[in-house]
Amino acid sequence: MSHGHVRGQDHLCLLIVSRQAGRWRRLWRPGEQPSDEATIISGTKLAKQVLKEVQRDVESWISFGNKRPHLSVILVGDNPASHIYVRNKIKAAAAVGISSEVILRPKDVSQEELLDMTVKLNKDSTVSGILVQLPLPDHIDERTVCNAIAPEKDVDGFHVMNIGRLCLDQPSIIPATAAAVWEIIKRTGIQTFGKNVVVAGRSKNVGMPISMLLHTDGEHERPGGDATVTITHRYTPKEQLKIHTQLADIVIVAAGIPKLITTDMVKEGAAVIDVGINHIHDPLTGKTKLVGDVDFEAMGALSEESAITVSSLSTDLWNNWTKNNAEVDYTEQPKLLKLMQTCLEEHHSYCINGLCAFHSELRKPICKCLAGYNGERCEHLTLNSYAHNSYERYIAVGIGVGILTSGILAVIYCYVRKRCRKLKSPYKVCMGETAL
C-alpha cells in the first residue's frame, strides 16, 4: 500500500501513496495513521542514516589499527553530469571517513592506457576500491574496461564475476542503483514475498540486477525478495506494458522515458519506484529540468532528493573492504604460473571442482588470452571456464639455459686459447730449407 519514488542515478526520494478514484491519495507512512494527502518520505533521511552507519563502522575499523579504505575514481572527458556524479561520490566517501582520489583523463585517452591504469590500481595495495565513471567515449569498450578491474575492488559491481555471483544468489558487490532500490524496499517495509513485480527496463547495470534481487530465493546465500518478476523493455507494446503494470504490486521503472508510467497504469495500493533520469526542456522557465519515468504531476511537485545511490556506493566499498581485509590481503598480485590451490573457507563459493577460482588466489591462468593480452589482463578480460598451459615459463627457462651454456662455453674457449698461446712449439723451423 505504498508508492516509492527513486529518482536518477544519484537522486532518490520515496513517496507513500495509493491511487483511488483516478488520483493519487496518501494512505500511510510507516508508523503513522492514514491521511488524505500525498507525503514525501525523505530519501535524504535514509541516505544520512546509511552514511552514519558506514561512518561508525569505518571509525571502528581504523581504531583497531587497520588502514583507512581508499577509493580511486577514473574520470574520462569533460561530461558535466559525470563530473557532478563523481563530486557527489567523493563527498560521500569523505563523509564516512574513506579517502579518495580522482584520476582525470582526456576524452581522447586510449583504451590501452585505461586498461594499463586499472591493472596498476589492481596491484596497488593502498587502493581498496576502483570506480570508472560511465559513460566512456565511443572508442572505448565499457565492458572491457569494467572487466579489467579486479572483482574484489569493483565498487560499481559491474565486473562479470560480480554480476555472475549476483545471478547465482551468492554474496557479491551489487550495482549501486539496484542496491539503493533494495535498501529502500527493506527500510520502508515494502513486502516482496509472493508479490507481483514489474521492472520496466533491462539494462545490465540497473534493470537486470534489480530483477535478480527481487525474484531470487530469500533462503539462499544472498537472500532475495521471493517475488514474481516481469521484465519489460522498449519493445514491449504500451498496451501490454499497461496490462502488466495493472497486475503488479510493485512497479520499478528504469527505462529512461519521461512519463512512461501514468496513474491509470497502476492499481490501487501498488508501490512504484522510479529510477529513471531524464533531462527535458521546461517551457515555463526555458531551462532543462530533471525528471523520472513516472508522471507524478497529479500529486504535486516532489521536493526532496538525496544521494542514496551514492550512499550505497560507500556502503559497497566499506563492506567489500572489511570483507577483503579480515583475514587475507586480497590486493596481492595473483601469482600466475604456479599450481592452483584449494579454496580458503570464505571463498568456497569460488571453487570449481575443488580448486579455487578466486581472483587473488589464482596460481594458474584460467583463461585463454585474446590477442595482445596476457597475465593479469588476460585474467580479467576473458575469464573462460577452462585452463590452458602457459609456455612462457618453458620459453624463459630455455632462454636462460641457453645463455648460461653459452657463457660457460665462452669461458672455456677463452681459457683454452690463452693456454695455447703460452705453449712453445717443440718443432724448429730451419731457415732456407725446403719443407717436406
C-alpha positions as CSV (number, residue, x, y, z in Angstrom):
1,M,0.0,0.0,0.0
2,S,2.8,2.3,-0.7
3,H,4.3,4.2,-3.5
4,G,8.0,4.9,-3.7
5,H,9.8,7.3,-5.9
6,V,13.5,6.9,-6.6
7,R,14.9,9.5,-9.0
8,G,18.1,9.3,-11.0
9,Q,21.4,7.7,-10.5
10,D,22.3,10.0,-7.6
11,H,18.9,11.4,-6.6
12,L,16.3,9.4,-4.8
13,C,13.2,10.1,-2.9
14,L,10.3,8.0,-1.7
15,L,6.5,8.6,-1.7
16,I,3.9,6.5,0.1
17,V,0.6,6.9,-1.7
18,S,-2.3,5.0,-3.2
19,R,-4.4,5.5,-6.3
20,Q,-8.1,6.0,-5.6
21,A,-10.8,7.4,-7.8
22,G,-8.4,8.2,-10.6
23,R,-6.0,10.2,-8.5
24,W,-3.2,9.6,-6.1
25,R,-4.0,9.8,-2.4
26,R,-1.8,9.2,0.6
27,L,-2.5,6.1,2.6
28,W,0.2,5.8,5.2
29,R,3.7,6.5,6.2
30,P,5.3,3.7,8.3
31,G,4.3,4.2,11.9
32,E,1.6,6.7,11.1
33,Q,-2.2,6.7,10.7
34,P,-3.7,7.0,7.2
35,S,-4.3,10.5,5.8
36,D,-5.7,12.0,2.6
37,E,-2.6,14.0,1.4
38,A,0.3,12.7,-0.5
39,T,3.5,12.8,1.5
40,I,7.1,12.5,0.5
41,I,9.2,10.1,2.5
42,S,12.6,11.8,2.6
43,G,15.3,9.9,0.8
44,T,17.7,12.4,2.4
45,K,17.0,11.0,5.8
46,L,17.5,7.4,4.5
47,A,20.8,8.4,2.9
48,K,22.0,10.2,6.1
49,Q,21.1,7.1,8.1
50,V,23.1,4.8,5.8
51,L,26.1,7.2,5.9
52,K,26.1,7.4,9.7
53,E,26.1,3.6,9.9
54,V,29.1,3.3,7.5
55,Q,30.9,6.1,9.2
56,R,30.6,4.4,12.6
57,D,31.9,1.1,11.1
58,V,34.9,2.9,9.4
59,E,35.9,4.6,12.6
60,S,35.7,1.3,14.5
61,W,37.8,-0.4,11.8
62,I,40.5,2.2,11.9
63,S,40.5,2.3,15.8
64,F,41.7,-1.3,15.7
65,G,44.8,-0.2,13.8
66,N,43.7,-1.0,10.3
67,K,44.5,1.2,7.4
68,R,41.9,3.6,6.1
69,P,39.9,2.4,3.0
70,H,40.8,4.3,-0.2
71,L,38.7,4.8,-3.4
72,S,40.3,5.6,-6.8
73,V,38.0,7.1,-9.4
74,I,38.9,7.3,-13.1
75,L,37.1,10.1,-14.8
76,V,37.4,10.4,-18.6
77,G,36.4,13.5,-20.6
78,D,34.5,16.7,-19.6
79,N,30.9,15.5,-19.4
80,P,29.3,17.9,-16.8
81,A,26.9,15.2,-15.5
82,S,29.8,12.8,-14.9
83,H,31.8,15.4,-13.0
84,I,28.8,16.1,-10.8
85,Y,28.3,12.4,-10.1
86,V,32.0,11.9,-9.2
87,R,32.0,15.0,-7.0
88,N,29.0,13.6,-5.1
89,K,30.7,10.2,-4.7
90,I,33.9,11.9,-3.4
91,K,31.8,13.9,-0.9
92,A,30.0,10.8,0.3
93,A,33.3,8.9,0.7
94,A,34.8,11.8,2.7
95,A,31.7,12.0,4.9
96,V,32.2,8.4,6.1
97,G,36.0,8.7,6.5
98,I,37.0,7.0,3.3
99,S,39.9,8.6,1.5
100,S,39.7,9.0,-2.3
101,E,41.3,10.3,-5.4
102,V,40.1,11.3,-8.9
103,I,42.3,10.4,-11.8
104,L,41.4,12.7,-14.8
105,R,42.0,11.6,-18.4
106,P,41.1,13.5,-21.6
107,K,38.3,12.2,-23.8
108,D,40.7,11.0,-26.4
109,V,42.5,8.7,-24.0
110,S,43.2,5.3,-25.5
111,Q,41.6,2.1,-24.2
112,E,45.0,0.6,-23.8
113,E,46.0,3.4,-21.4
114,L,42.8,2.9,-19.3
115,L,43.5,-0.8,-19.1
116,D,47.1,-0.3,-18.0
117,M,45.8,2.2,-15.4
118,T,43.3,-0.3,-14.0
119,V,45.9,-3.1,-13.8
120,K,48.2,-0.7,-11.9
121,L,45.5,0.2,-9.4
122,N,44.6,-3.5,-9.0
123,K,48.2,-4.2,-7.9
124,D,48.3,-1.2,-5.6
125,S,47.8,-2.4,-2.0
126,T,46.8,1.0,-0.8
127,V,43.7,1.1,-3.1
128,S,40.7,-0.8,-1.7
129,G,38.1,0.2,-4.4
130,I,38.2,1.3,-8.0
131,L,35.4,3.1,-9.9
132,V,35.4,4.0,-13.6
133,Q,32.8,6.7,-14.2
134,L,30.5,5.8,-17.1
135,P,29.7,6.6,-19.8
136,L,33.1,6.4,-21.6
137,P,33.8,7.8,-25.1
138,D,32.6,5.8,-28.0
139,H,36.0,4.5,-29.0
140,I,36.4,2.7,-25.6
141,D,34.6,-0.6,-24.9
142,E,33.0,-0.1,-21.4
143,R,32.6,-3.8,-20.8
144,T,36.3,-4.5,-21.4
145,V,37.3,-1.7,-19.0
146,C,34.9,-2.8,-16.3
147,N,36.1,-6.4,-16.6
148,A,39.7,-5.2,-16.2
149,I,39.0,-4.1,-12.6
150,A,39.8,-6.7,-10.0
151,P,36.4,-8.1,-8.9
152,E,37.3,-7.5,-5.2
153,K,37.9,-3.8,-5.9
154,D,34.9,-3.3,-8.2
155,V,32.8,-1.0,-6.1
156,D,30.3,-0.5,-9.0
157,G,29.7,-4.2,-9.2
158,F,29.9,-4.3,-13.0
159,H,32.6,-7.0,-13.3
160,V,31.3,-10.2,-14.9
161,M,32.3,-12.2,-11.8
162,N,30.2,-9.9,-9.5
163,I,27.3,-10.0,-11.9
164,G,27.6,-13.7,-12.2
165,R,27.6,-14.2,-8.4
166,L,24.6,-11.9,-8.1
167,C,22.7,-14.1,-10.6
168,L,23.7,-17.2,-8.6
169,D,22.4,-15.8,-5.3
170,Q,25.9,-15.5,-3.9
171,P,27.3,-12.6,-2.0
172,S,28.8,-10.0,-4.3
173,I,29.2,-6.3,-4.9
174,I,25.8,-5.1,-6.1
175,P,25.5,-2.2,-8.6
176,A,24.7,0.9,-6.5
177,T,21.3,1.8,-8.0
178,A,20.0,-1.7,-7.6
179,A,21.4,-1.7,-4.0
180,A,19.7,1.6,-3.3
181,V,16.3,0.3,-4.5
182,W,16.7,-2.9,-2.4
183,E,17.7,-0.8,0.6
184,I,14.7,1.5,0.3
185,I,12.4,-1.5,0.0
186,K,13.8,-3.1,3.1
187,R,13.9,0.1,5.2
188,T,10.4,1.2,4.3
189,G,8.8,-2.2,4.9
190,I,7.5,-2.8,1.4
191,Q,6.7,-6.5,1.2
192,T,8.0,-8.5,-1.7
193,F,7.4,-12.1,-0.7
194,G,5.0,-13.6,-3.2
195,K,4.2,-10.3,-4.8
196,N,4.0,-9.5,-8.5
197,V,6.7,-7.1,-9.6
198,V,7.2,-5.3,-12.9
199,V,10.6,-3.9,-13.8
200,A,10.4,-1.6,-16.8
201,G,14.0,-1.6,-18.2
202,R,16.5,-4.3,-18.8
203,S,19.9,-2.5,-18.5
204,K,22.7,-4.6,-17.3
205,N,23.6,-2.1,-14.6
206,V,20.1,-1.3,-13.2
207,G,17.1,-3.3,-14.5
208,M,18.7,-6.7,-14.6
209,P,20.3,-6.6,-11.1
210,I,17.1,-5.2,-9.6
211,S,15.2,-8.1,-11.1
212,M,17.7,-10.6,-9.8
213,L,17.5,-9.2,-6.3
214,L,13.7,-9.3,-6.2
215,H,13.0,-12.7,-7.8
216,T,15.6,-14.9,-6.1
217,D,15.1,-17.1,-3.1
218,G,15.1,-15.5,0.3
219,E,16.7,-18.6,1.9
220,H,19.8,-18.6,-0.4
221,E,23.3,-17.4,0.5
222,R,22.4,-13.9,-0.8
223,P,18.8,-13.6,0.2
224,G,16.4,-12.4,-2.5
225,G,12.8,-11.0,-2.5
226,D,10.9,-14.1,-3.4
227,A,8.8,-12.1,-5.8
228,T,7.4,-13.0,-9.3
229,V,9.2,-10.6,-11.6
230,T,8.2,-9.5,-15.1
231,I,10.7,-7.5,-17.1
232,T,9.6,-5.2,-19.8
233,H,11.6,-3.1,-22.2
234,R,11.4,-0.6,-25.1
235,Y,10.0,-3.2,-27.4
236,T,7.1,-4.1,-25.1
237,P,3.9,-2.6,-26.6
238,K,2.4,0.2,-24.4
239,E,-0.9,-1.7,-24.1
240,Q,1.0,-4.8,-23.0
241,L,3.0,-2.8,-20.5
242,K,-0.2,-1.4,-19.1
243,I,-1.6,-4.9,-18.6
244,H,1.5,-6.0,-16.7
245,T,1.7,-2.9,-14.5
246,Q,-2.0,-3.0,-13.6
247,L,-1.4,-6.5,-12.2
248,A,1.7,-5.6,-10.3
249,D,2.0,-5.0,-6.6
250,I,5.3,-3.3,-7.2
251,V,6.4,-1.3,-10.3
252,I,10.1,-0.3,-10.7
253,V,10.8,1.9,-13.6
254,A,14.3,2.3,-15.1
255,A,13.6,2.8,-18.8
256,G,14.8,6.4,-19.3
257,I,11.5,7.5,-20.9
258,P,9.7,10.5,-19.4
259,K,6.0,9.9,-18.3
260,L,6.2,6.2,-19.3
261,I,4.1,5.3,-16.3
262,T,0.8,7.2,-15.7
263,T,-1.7,6.9,-12.9
264,D,-4.1,4.8,-14.9
265,M,-1.4,2.1,-15.4
266,V,-1.0,1.3,-11.7
267,K,-3.5,-0.5,-9.5
268,E,-4.7,0.8,-6.1
269,G,-2.2,0.1,-3.3
270,A,0.8,-0.6,-5.6
271,A,4.3,0.5,-4.8
272,V,6.1,2.4,-7.6
273,I,9.8,3.1,-7.5
274,D,11.1,5.4,-10.2
275,V,14.8,5.0,-11.1
276,G,14.6,6.9,-14.4
277,I,16.6,10.0,-15.0
278,N,15.8,12.3,-17.9
279,H,16.8,15.9,-18.8
280,I,13.9,17.7,-20.5
281,H,13.2,21.3,-21.5
282,D,10.9,23.2,-19.2
283,P,8.8,25.6,-21.3
284,L,7.9,27.7,-18.3
285,T,11.4,28.5,-17.3
286,G,13.2,27.8,-20.5
287,K,15.7,25.7,-18.6
288,T,16.5,22.0,-18.5
289,K,15.0,20.1,-15.7
290,L,15.5,16.6,-14.3
291,V,12.5,14.2,-14.3
292,G,12.0,10.5,-13.8
293,D,10.0,7.9,-15.9
294,V,6.7,8.2,-13.9
295,D,4.2,11.1,-14.3
296,F,3.8,12.4,-10.8
297,E,2.4,15.8,-11.7
298,A,-1.0,14.9,-10.5
299,M,0.4,14.5,-7.0
300,G,2.2,17.8,-7.0
301,A,5.9,18.6,-7.2
302,L,8.4,16.3,-5.5
303,S,10.6,18.5,-3.4
304,E,13.2,16.3,-1.7
305,E,16.1,14.5,-3.4
306,S,19.0,12.6,-1.9
307,A,22.1,10.8,-2.9
308,I,21.2,7.4,-1.5
309,T,22.7,5.7,-4.6
310,V,26.0,7.4,-3.6
311,S,25.5,6.2,-0.1
312,S,25.2,2.7,-1.5
313,L,28.5,3.1,-3.3
314,S,30.1,4.0,0.0
315,T,28.4,1.0,1.7
316,D,29.6,-1.3,-1.1
317,L,33.2,0.0,-0.7
318,W,33.2,-0.4,3.0
319,N,31.5,-3.8,3.1
320,N,33.9,-5.1,0.4
321,W,37.0,-3.6,2.2
322,T,36.2,-5.1,5.6
323,K,35.4,-8.5,4.0
324,N,38.6,-8.4,1.9
325,N,40.9,-7.5,4.7
326,A,39.6,-9.5,7.6
327,E,42.0,-12.4,7.1
328,V,43.7,-12.2,3.8
329,D,45.4,-9.4,1.8
330,Y,43.4,-9.7,-1.4
331,T,45.2,-6.9,-3.0
332,E,48.2,-9.1,-3.5
333,Q,49.1,-9.6,-7.2
334,P,47.9,-13.0,-8.4
335,K,50.8,-15.5,-8.6
336,L,50.3,-16.9,-12.0
337,L,52.1,-19.9,-13.5
338,K,52.1,-21.8,-10.2
339,L,50.0,-24.7,-9.1
340,M,46.4,-23.9,-8.4
341,Q,45.4,-24.3,-4.7
342,T,42.3,-25.3,-2.8
343,C,39.9,-22.6,-1.7
344,L,40.1,-20.7,1.6
345,E,37.0,-21.3,3.7
346,E,35.5,-17.9,3.0
347,H,35.9,-18.4,-0.8
348,H,34.2,-21.8,-1.0
349,S,31.7,-20.5,-3.5
350,Y,34.5,-19.8,-5.9
351,C,35.6,-23.4,-6.0
352,I,35.5,-25.2,-9.3
353,N,36.0,-29.0,-9.0
354,G,37.7,-28.4,-5.6
355,L,40.1,-25.8,-7.0
356,C,39.9,-22.1,-6.2
357,A,38.9,-19.7,-9.0
358,F,39.0,-16.6,-6.8
359,H,41.0,-13.8,-8.5
360,S,43.7,-13.1,-5.9
361,E,44.3,-16.7,-5.1
362,L,44.9,-17.9,-8.6
363,R,48.1,-19.9,-9.1
364,K,47.4,-20.8,-12.7
365,P,45.7,-18.9,-15.6
366,I,42.1,-19.8,-16.1
367,C,41.6,-18.2,-19.4
368,K,42.8,-18.3,-23.0
369,C,44.1,-14.9,-23.8
370,L,42.8,-12.6,-26.5
371,A,45.5,-11.4,-29.0
372,G,47.7,-8.9,-27.3
373,Y,46.7,-9.7,-23.7
374,N,48.4,-11.8,-21.2
375,G,48.9,-12.4,-17.5
376,E,46.6,-10.4,-15.2
377,R,45.0,-8.6,-18.1
378,C,44.0,-11.9,-19.7
379,E,42.5,-13.0,-16.5
380,H,40.2,-10.0,-16.3
381,L,39.2,-9.8,-19.9
382,T,38.2,-13.3,-20.8
383,L,37.6,-15.5,-17.8
384,N,36.8,-18.6,-19.9
385,S,35.9,-21.6,-17.8
386,Y,38.8,-23.8,-18.9
387,A,42.5,-23.8,-18.1
388,H,45.3,-23.8,-20.6
389,N,49.0,-24.5,-20.3
390,S,51.3,-21.5,-20.5
391,Y,54.6,-22.0,-22.4
392,E,56.1,-18.7,-21.2
393,R,57.8,-20.4,-18.3
394,Y,59.4,-23.0,-20.5
395,I,60.5,-20.4,-23.1
396,A,62.1,-18.3,-20.3
397,V,63.8,-21.4,-18.8
398,G,65.1,-22.4,-22.2
399,I,66.5,-18.9,-23.0
400,G,68.1,-18.9,-19.5
401,V,69.7,-22.3,-20.0
402,G,70.9,-21.2,-23.5
403,I,72.5,-18.0,-22.1
404,L,74.2,-19.9,-19.3
405,T,75.5,-22.6,-21.6
406,S,76.9,-20.0,-24.0
407,G,78.6,-18.2,-21.1
408,I,80.3,-21.4,-19.9
409,L,81.4,-22.3,-23.4
410,A,82.8,-18.8,-23.9
411,V,84.8,-19.1,-20.6
412,I,86.2,-22.5,-21.6
413,Y,87.1,-21.2,-25.1
414,C,89.0,-18.2,-23.7
415,Y,90.8,-20.3,-21.1
416,V,91.9,-22.9,-23.7
417,R,93.0,-20.2,-26.1
418,K,95.1,-18.5,-23.5
419,R,96.8,-21.7,-22.5
420,C,97.6,-22.5,-26.2
421,R,99.3,-19.1,-26.7
422,K,101.6,-19.7,-23.8
423,L,102.8,-23.2,-25.0
424,K,106.0,-23.2,-27.2
425,S,106.1,-25.4,-30.3
426,P,108.5,-28.5,-29.9
427,Y,109.5,-28.1,-33.6
428,K,112.1,-25.7,-35.0
429,V,111.8,-24.2,-38.4
430,C,115.1,-24.4,-40.4
431,M,115.6,-21.3,-42.4
432,G,116.5,-21.8,-46.1
433,E,115.4,-25.4,-46.1
434,T,112.6,-26.7,-48.1
435,A,109.7,-28.1,-46.2
436,L,108.8,-31.7,-46.8
